[in-house]
Amino acid sequence: SRFFFEHAPTMSRLFIEITPAAQDFFKKLGPKVVKGYAEAKSVDIDVLTGLVNDYNAKHPKALVPLHEVVGDAQVVRRVAAPVQQMSEMDRLKLLQEEKKYQKLVQDVEPLRKRRGQNN
């Protein structure tokens, strides 16, 4: 469980290039959005996902698949989020939860092993 704390993933924001498909999608959202991204070269993937999800919730008969909006966009920038320090109490609670989980799964075997498969 020490591994859990020493190797916790760091959160980051990914920005992808704005493709022609994304520009077309922005047009569906209206002139404010088009204007907001008129000079932008990239968009936060989480923001774009939220825009697509909101649009799809409002237009269930004309769903826009996220993969079509993203298309073949490349990641152009990654911004690491600031790391928040845990209080000692929070760290201890997290450690206790990890111990409970490890105890819960200690006797779990992979399904293949139980069936006698060697793969």
C-alpha positions in Angstrom: 0.0 0.0 0.0 3.0 2.3 0.3 3.2 2.1 -3.5 -0.3 3.7 -3.7 0.9 6.9 -2.0 4.3 7.1 -3.7 3.0 6.6 -7.2 -0.4 8.3 -7.1 -1.3 9.6 -10.6 -1.0 13.4 -11.1 -3.9 15.1 -12.7 -3.4 17.1 -15.8 -5.3 18.9 -18.5 -4.9 17.9 -22.1 -5.4 20.3 -24.9 -6.0 19.1 -28.4 -5.9 21.0 -31.7 -9.1 22.4 -33.0 -9.9 20.4 -36.2 -12.3 21.3 -38.9 -14.8 18.8 -37.4 -14.6 20.6 -34.1 -15.1 24.0 -35.8 -18.2 22.6 -37.5 -19.4 21.3 -34.1 -18.9 24.8 -32.6 -21.1 26.2 -35.3 -24.0 24.0 -34.0 -23.5 25.6 -30.6 -24.1 29.1 -31.8 -22.2 32.4 -32.6 -21.0 32.9 -29.0 -19.1 29.6 -29.0 -17.8 30.2 -32.6 -16.5 33.6 -31.5 -15.0 32.2 -28.3 -12.9 29.7 -30.3 -12.4 31.8 -33.4 -8.7 32.5 -32.8 -8.0 29.5 -30.5 -5.7 26.8 -31.8 -6.5 24.3 -29.1 -9.2 23.3 -26.7 -9.2 21.4 -23.3 -10.4 17.9 -24.1 -12.5 17.9 -20.9 -14.2 21.2 -22.0 -14.9 19.8 -25.4 -16.3 16.6 -23.9 -18.6 18.7 -21.7 -19.8 20.7 -24.7 -20.6 17.5 -26.7 -22.4 15.9 -23.7 -24.5 19.1 -23.1 -25.3 19.3 -26.8 -26.3 15.6 -26.9 -28.5 16.0 -23.8 -30.4 18.8 -25.5 -30.6 17.2 -28.9 -31.2 13.4 -28.3 -32.4 13.0 -31.9 -29.3 14.5 -33.4 -26.5 13.0 -31.3 -22.9 14.1 -32.1 -20.3 11.4 -31.4 -17.3 12.7 -29.5 -14.9 10.7 -31.6 -16.2 12.5 -34.7 -15.6 15.9 -33.2 -12.1 15.0 -32.0 -11.3 13.2 -35.2 -7.6 12.9 -35.7 -6.7 15.8 -33.5 -3.3 15.8 -31.9 -2.5 16.6 -28.3 -0.7 19.9 -28.4 -0.3 20.7 -24.7 -0.5 19.1 -21.3 -0.8 21.3 -18.2 -0.2 19.6 -14.9 -2.7 20.5 -12.3 -1.4 21.8 -9.0 -0.8 19.0 -6.5 -2.8 19.3 -3.3 -1.1 18.3 -0.1 -3.0 15.8 2.1 -3.5 16.4 5.7 -2.1 13.7 7.9 -5.6 12.7 8.9 -6.7 12.4 5.2 -3.5 10.4 4.4 -4.3 8.0 7.3 -7.9 7.5 6.2 -6.8 6.7 2.7 -4.2 4.3 4.0 -6.8 2.6 6.1 -9.2 2.3 3.1 -6.4 0.8 1.1 -5.6 -1.8 3.9 -9.3 -2.8 4.0 -9.4 -3.2 0.2 -6.2 -5.3 0.2 -7.6 -7.5 2.9 -10.9 -7.9 1.0 -9.1 -9.0 -2.2 -6.3 -11.1 -0.7 -8.0 -14.4 -1.4 -9.3 -13.5 -4.9 -7.7 -15.5 -7.7 -7.8 -14.7 -11.3 -10.6 -16.5 -13.1 -8.3 -18.3 -15.4 -6.3 -19.7 -12.5 -9.4 -21.1 -10.8 -10.5 -22.8 -14.0 -7.1 -24.4 -14.4 -6.1 -22.5 -17.4 -2.4 -21.6 -17.8 -2.9 -18.5 -20.1 
